[in-house]
Amino acid sequence: MIAGLDPNPQVAGRGARLLQAAGIAVTVGVLTQQAEALNRGFLKAMRTQMPYVRLKIATSLDGRTAMANGESKWITSAAAREDVQKIRAQSGAIITGSETVIIDNPQLNVRSDQLGVSAEQIPVPRVVVLDRRQRLAHNPQSNYQLCRSADTLYWREDDLTMLLKSLVSEHQCYDVLVEAGASVVGSFLSQQLVDELIVYQAPCLLGAKARPMVDFHPLSLAQQLRFDVKSHETLGGDLKLTLLPL
C-alpha cells in the first residue's frame, strides 16, 4: 500500500511499476492526506521548485514585536520559545534580515534538549541573511554570531522568489522558516510567498511606539491579507495561532 506516488520526476512512480511488474499488488492512495502533511516541503519542492515557507512572529496583544529601542527579550514565554525550537529542527533553512542580525545578534540554531534527540543529532539549518545593503559578511572575528560561521549565506538581491528557488535547487532546502523583522515579514507576506503563518501572541501590551509585527501598507480593505485559522493552542500563557493564507 502506498500513500502517493513520488512527484520527483527522476522517480515518477518507478518503484510502484517495478513492484507490479514483479506480480505484487499495489494500492495507491492510502492515508494520502496524512502522508502529504508529513512531507509538505519535499512534495511542494518537487511539484513547484519552491520550498514550503513558514513565517514565525512573536508579538504582543497590540501587534508589537519589540520596544522602540529594539528591546524584545522576552515577549513570549519559555514554552513558546521551546516550540520555536521544534519548528527550527524541521527546517532546512532559516531566513532573517540584516537588521535583525545587527539588533538582536541571534544564533538561529537548534539548541533544545526536549526534542527526543540531542541537538547535535539534528541537521543544522542553513541560515540566510537578506543583506541588500551589504552591511554584513563572513568574519571569524565578527561581533555577530551568524557572521562568524562560514556556512551563513548572504542574499544581496531583491528577488525573494529567486532566493527560494535557489534554496531548493542548490541546497536541497525544502522547508524554510522566516524569522525576521517587520520589513522582511511584510515583503514575504505581500508577495504571497508564505505557506503557513505562525503567530505566538503574548498577553501583554507594548504601546503605539513599539515596533510593529509587519511593515505592510494596504490602501483599502480590499488589499488586506486574510488567513484561515488552521489551529490554535495555549503555550505557557501565550496563544499560538497557525494560519494559512486565503
N, C-alpha and C positions, 0 to 999 in steps of 0.2 A: 504494500500500500504506500502511495506517495501523495504528499500534500499538494505538490505542484511541480511542474517541470521547471528546470533551471533556466532562467531567462538569459544566462550568459551565452552569447552567440557561438562561443567556442565549444559549448557543450550541447545546448539546444535539444534536450531530450534524448541524447545518445544512449545514456545509461538505461532508460526505460526500453528503448528499442533493442538493446543488447539482451536484456532480460527476456523480452518477448520472443526474440529470435532463439533463445535457449529453451523455449517452451514454458517459461514461467509466467503465470498470470499476473498482470499489473493493473492495479486500480489507482487512478489518478483523481485527486480532489478530496482526500481525507484530511479533515481538520485544516483546511486551507487558510481560513482566517487567522487561526492561532499561529500557523507557521509564518504567515505574512507579517504578523505583529512581531515575531521574534527576529525577523530578517529584513526589517524595513530599509535599512541603509543599503545593504547589498542589492536587494531587489530593485530599489529605485535607481541605483547607480548603473545596473545592468540594462535597465529599460530606458533611462534618460541621459546617462553620463553625468548626472548630477547627484550629489550626496543628499542624505536626509539631514535637514538642518533643524536643530533645536536651539531656541534662543531663551536664555535664562535671565530673569531680572529679580533682584531683591529690593522690595520697595516698602514704603510706609503706607498708611491708610490714605494719605493725600497724594500718593503717586510720586514720592520723592525718594531718591536713592542715596543722597549724601547731603551734608550741610554745605553751605555756600563756599566754605574754605576747603571742601573735599573730604572732611572727616566722615567716615562711613562704617567704622568697625566698633561695634557690630549692630546693624539694624535688626537682623533676624536672629533666631535662636540657634543654639548648638545643634538641635535636631534638624533644622532646615539646612544648615551648613553641611551636616553629615549626609543628607540626602543629595546635595550637590556632588559630593564625592562619588556617589553611585553613578550619577549621570556622566561625570568625567571618565569614570572607568569604562563606560560603554562607548566612549567617543574615540575616533581615530585621530581627530584634530580638534583643537580649541582655537577660536579666532578672537582676538582682542584688538584694541586700538592703542596707538602710541600714547595717547593722553592718559589712558588707564595705567599703562606701564609707568609713566612719569609720576602720576599722582599716587597710585596705590602700591607700586613695586610688587606685583603679585608673583607667585610661583606658578599657579595654574597647573599644579601636578596632582597626582592621586597619592594621598598620604594617610588614608583612613586605615584603622586596624579592625574595622567592623564589616568588612566585605566578604568574609568567609575564607579569604586567602590573604596572604601578606601582600602589601603594596608592591613589593619587589617582583611579584609574580604577574602583575598586571602590565601589559604593554603601555609604554609611556605615550600619551597623546602628543601628536605633533603640534607645537604652538606656532600660530601665525600672527604676526603683528602687522596691522594695517598702518602704514607709515608713508603717506604720500609726500610729506614734507621732509622726509629723510632725516629725522631727528635722532634715530637710533640705529645701531649696528652692533655686530658681534664684537665684544671686547672682554677678554677674560678678567680684566681688572675693573669692569664697569660697576657702578653702584646699583644698577638694575639687574635683578636676578636673572631675568629672561635673556638679557644681553650677554651674560656670561656663557650661555650654552651655545655651542656651535650648531645644535640641531634646530634652533629657532629660525623660522622663515620670516622674511620681511617682504611685504607686498606693497609696492610703490605705485601701482596703477589704480585708476578709478573703477575699472570694470570688476565688480564683485562676482558676476556670473562666470567670467573667465577664471577667477580665482577658484571658485567652487569646482569647476570642471577640471582644473589642473590638479586639485587635490585628489580627484578620482583617478585621472589618467596617469599622473606622475607619481603619486604617493599612495595610491590604493586606500585612501581615507573615505569610507562610505558613510560614516556617521560623524557629523560635525556639530560642535557646540559653540555658540557665540556667547561670550561673557565680556561685555564691553559697556562703554558709556552711552549717553543719550544720543549722540550723533551717529555712532555706528549702528545702534539699535534702530534708529529712525531710518537709516539707509536700507538695512536688510528688510524691515517691515514694509516700507513704502515701495520697494522694488519687488515685493511679493516673493522673497527668497526663503521665507521661513515656513517650515512644515509643521512645527509644533512650538508654541509659546508656553514657557513655564514661568509662572509668577509666584514668588514667595512674598506674601504680604504680612508685615508685622503690625500688631495692634498699637501703633503709635502715630503721632503727627509730628512732622518736621517743619511745617510752615511754608509760606509762599516763597521765601528767599532761598530755600533749599533747592538742590539740583533735581530737575525732572527726570522721570524714568525714560522718556523718549523725546527726541527732537523731531517733531512731526507737525506740520503746519497746514492742515486742511482748511480750505476757504469756505466750505459749506458742509452740511451734514451728509450730503451725497458723496463726499470724499472720505468719510470716516472709514476706519478699518474695523470690521466686525469679526467676532470669533464665536465658535461653538464651544461650550464647556464640555470637554471630554471627561474630566474628573475633578474632584475637589476633596481635600482631606486636611486635617489639622496636624501640624508637626510642632510639638513643643510650644503651643500657644499661637503659632503662625498659621496662616492659611496658605495652602499650596493649591494653585489653580493650574490645570493643564488644559490648554486651549488650542483649538485647530482653526486656522483661518477659513473664513467662508468664501 
